[in-house]
Amino acid sequence: MIVVAAKFTGKPERKSEILRLAAFVAPPSRAEAGCITYNFYEQQPGASEFLFFEEWKDQAALDAHSRRGISRSL
């Protein structure tokens, strides 16, 4: 199993856009072969800190997810 934890800080004025994008990409990512979990968290309500937490069956599944890319979801 491969675990990915990514934390980032967004611009406060882009917070609603970040939340909308995360809600958009999460369901198709969860449906990908080899995805065990794919979650997005707001670090602290009111802040602009976010966390993606993902678990993938193996490196091949994560590589396939990475090749898919966010732009193909839009």
C-alpha positions in Angstrom: 0.0 0.0 0.0 1.2 3.5 -0.8 0.1 6.4 1.4 0.1 10.0 0.1 -0.4 12.9 2.5 -0.3 16.4 0.9 -0.7 19.6 2.9 -0.9 23.0 1.3 -2.0 26.5 2.0 -4.2 28.3 -0.4 -4.9 32.0 -0.8 -7.9 32.9 1.4 -9.7 34.6 -1.5 -9.5 31.3 -3.4 -10.8 29.0 -0.6 -14.2 28.4 -2.1 -12.7 27.5 -5.4 -10.3 25.1 -3.8 -13.1 23.4 -1.9 -15.2 23.1 -5.0 -12.3 21.6 -7.0 -11.6 19.1 -4.3 -15.2 18.0 -4.2 -15.1 17.7 -8.0 -12.0 15.5 -8.2 -12.5 13.3 -5.2 -15.3 11.0 -6.5 -13.6 10.0 -9.8 -10.4 9.5 -7.9 -12.1 7.2 -5.4 -13.5 5.2 -8.4 -10.1 4.5 -9.9 -8.7 1.0 -9.8 -6.4 0.6 -6.9 -7.7 3.5 -4.8 -8.3 2.5 -1.2 -9.1 5.9 0.2 -9.0 9.5 -1.2 -10.0 12.2 1.2 -9.7 16.0 1.4 -9.8 17.9 4.6 -9.9 21.6 5.6 -7.2 21.8 8.2 -9.1 24.2 10.4 -12.4 25.9 9.5 -11.8 29.5 8.6 -8.1 28.9 7.7 -6.8 28.2 4.2 -4.9 25.1 5.0 -5.9 21.8 3.3 -4.9 18.2 3.4 -5.3 15.4 0.8 -4.9 11.9 2.3 -4.8 9.0 -0.2 -4.1 5.3 0.0 -3.4 3.3 -3.1 -3.1 -0.4 -3.6 0.4 -0.1 -5.2 2.7 2.2 -7.1 1.2 1.2 -10.4 -2.3 2.5 -9.2 -0.8 5.7 -8.0 1.1 6.2 -11.2 -2.1 5.7 -13.2 -3.8 8.2 -11.1 -1.0 10.7 -11.6 -1.1 10.2 -15.4 -4.9 10.9 -15.3 -4.2 14.4 -14.0 -6.6 17.0 -12.7 -6.9 18.7 -16.1 -8.7 15.6 -17.5 -11.3 15.9 -14.8 -12.2 19.5 -15.6 
